[in-house]
Each structure stands twice: as C-alpha cells, then as structure tokens.
Amino acid sequence: MNFNTSLLHGSAIAKYPGREILPPISQVSAFRYESMEELEKVFLHKSMGYAYTRIGNPTISAFEQRLAQLEGGATAVCCSSGMSAITASLLAVCQSGDEIIASSGLYGGTIDLLRDLEKLGIHTVFAKRLTKETVGEMASEKTKVVFGELISNPAQLVLDVPAVAEAAHERGIPLFVDATTATPYIAKPLTHGADVVIHSTSKYLNGGGNSIGGVIIDGLSFPWDVNKHTALADFKKYGKRAFSIRLRTDIWENIGGCMAPVNAFFNYIGLDTLGLRMEKICKNADLLAHALDEIEGITVDYLTLEDHPCHAFVDKYLGGYGGGIMTIRAGSKEKAFRIINSLKYAMIASNIGDLRTLVIHPASTLYIYSGREEMEAAGVYDDTIRVSVGIEDAEDLIADFTQAIGSVMER
Ligand SMILES: *Cc1c(COP(=O)(O)O)cnc(C)c1O
C-alpha cells in the first residue's frame, strides 16, 4: 500500500462496533462496568478495557494506532500538547543527575523546558549541530538520551538521523527525534535509526489548526540496559518495552497530560488528508521560495533552494521535499514588519502547519525572551520573517508576497 491508501485503509483502521466509518467520539471521563470483578481485571491489566480517560479512551486509541503504523513504530501515546509529549518522554528516561545531549537550534518551548529540567537535576549539553562527532565528544556516562529535530524550525537544519543514531547507539544511548515539521509523509525517523519519534500533532498531523496535541511513538527497538538507564530500573523485566511501559503506566499517566477525546477525533479526520496536504504545501513552498529568491533586497531560506546548507538531505532522506516552513530576511525589522502587514492572504499567527499560510516575525514574538546566541542558533535574526506555507493556489501566494515585498522595497 502506498502512503495515501495506507492512511485510509491500513490495518490500523479499526472496525468500530456500530459500523461507523470514523471512530465515535467517546467524550466521557469514565467507563462503567457491570461488576466489580470486571473492573478489577481492567485495573490489573488482565482484561482489555477502558476505565478512565486520563489512562485510556477508545477515540484516543484509534488515533494512536494510526500514528504508530504511519511512523513504522510499535506503540504510540497521545498527549495534551507537543510540549507535554516532549516532557513525558524525557522524564521517562532521565532522572536527577542524568544528562541530555540536544541541538541548540531546537523549538523555543523545548529549550525553555530543558532549562526547567535543570532545576530537577537533569542537565542538558547543547551541540551547535548534532553530528556523529559532536555526540562522540559530548557523550558521558551520564548521558541518557540524544534529542534532536528532524527539520528544525525555522532554521531548517536537517538531522543526519543514521549517523547520529549510530554514534548514540555505540554508547548505549537512544536517539529521540521531534519530527513535527517533517511529518511521516516526508520522512520516518524510526526507519532511519531513531528510537523514539515525537510530534506536536497541533501542526501538520491535525492540519486544520483546530486542536493542540502531541504524540510519542516508540519503535521498541532500543535494547534498554537498566544499569545505565536507572530511571527504568523498576521496568527491567519488560526489556525493549521498558521505556514505553514506564511512559504509559507511570510518567505519562501520573503527570496527567492525556489528549482530549474530541481533539483525538479532530486529529483523526485531519490525518486522513496528510498526504494530500503535504504534497500541496511542499509544492507551494518550493514554487514560492524559487519565485521570491529572484527578488533583490531579500534573502530566502528554504531546503529545496540549491544553496541551502542542508540541500543534499532533500534527496537523501526527505523524499525530494523541503517541508512547509521558509524564512525571508527583509533587511531590517521595520521592513519585515511592513512586508508582513502588507500581505493580503497570509495571516499573522503564531502557529505552523495550518491549511492557511501563516506568517510571523519570530524575533519579536517566539524568541522575545531568548538571547541573541539562542536566536541565531535557531536561524532567527531581527529581519527574519517565518512563513508556514498553506494550501492556497501557488500563483496567488507568489503574487501576494511579491506585491508585499515590492511595496516595501520600492520606497
Ligand atoms: C509546536 C512545536 C512543539 C510544541 O508543540 P505544542 O503542541 O505547541 O505543545 C514542539 N516541537 C516543535 C518542532 C514544534 O513546532
């Protein structure tokens, strides 16, 4: 089965009890049982069943099963947000005294979270770029996970997953990849050597900009050694499932960051069109980037432009696609603001992965509390405009950006 067919007809598409085509929305907090014995068995994991939505819910499970299959993984846990997914995944594998290796150009919220974790005794060492070499240099006995983004936002640096996974695995360390901006349409990190994949489903997986959510997908391939990963000591008997069982039955369940059932439903129907949307978004972004690249006075950064530093990965791992994010440097903050304000179709909003084209000036919003070094590691300068390309017609987007840039550059 190819991508779009498997989205609609893959084995993760369940048969629902009332013959519904879509999973019914079980918008309930709890599930009732006919006898105490039955409910006891559910709590003892001796029979399948749902008890309480924070721990499990059929609408959420329907979405989780599709995501696990789509990424080529074995288990998926849905969360209330992408940040909640990143938090739970890191707390399931690290405890006080442990270290994380991460790349410095990560999503701003993730950088802030890693700073919060310092206060819990979990230290992060940042690499300017995560490579085989930097992981080799920075890894120590204390390192419990390497964390990177497949395509960073908005810098669009691509993680060399096979090389970094190999360097991590040689040292008994797993690789966790945030693949939010890439989506499994563009690349599946688990098939390239990553151990755990995380998404903010709020973005491309939902696709319509209508639900905050996140997911953690485990390939169940990493050979956990609880002598190294002491945070998993109580889960030793589960072998390769140690991380996913601790995550689901311990950290995630106890933090209480489950996805809302109605959000799982919105995500489920959004996922149906992931292939169509990503194809159109990537094509639009490619056309827009090449058209704007011709205009003097601005600099366009997009993966499929031949001079992009990570251009080689486009054919190597990204199926020929560049994703939906690009940046434009306007020359000054004032020009960036004027270009943004002159756009007719692109909406000013702090999000990515919508059907609608969205723009923002990251330096004065998403990175307002970051230092210059942190900003520049993320590819953000005073004159940077971030564009999350939507599914409008490419001619209209090109005309809109061209008129907005033209009106500012003429003066
Ligand atoms: C948005 C985003 C997150 C955080 O997700 P939320 O759903 O907003 O909590 C994490 N990583 C990346 C790459 C993102 O774009």
The ligand as a Gaussian input file, in Angstrom:
#p B3LYP/6-31G(d) Opt

LIG

0 1
 C        4.902000      23.407000      18.099000
 C        6.072000      22.565000      18.329000
 C        6.256000      21.922000      19.560000
 C        5.315000      22.107000      20.725000
 O        4.043000      21.615000      20.452000
 P        2.707000      22.165000      21.149000
 O        1.658000      21.286000      20.584000
 O        2.561000      23.606000      20.794000
 O        2.890000      21.984000      22.623000
 C        7.369000      21.115000      19.702000
 N        8.259000      20.944000      18.705000
 C        8.119000      21.561000      17.514000
 C        9.139000      21.333000      16.449000
 C        7.023000      22.387000      17.279000
 O        6.883000      23.001000      16.095000

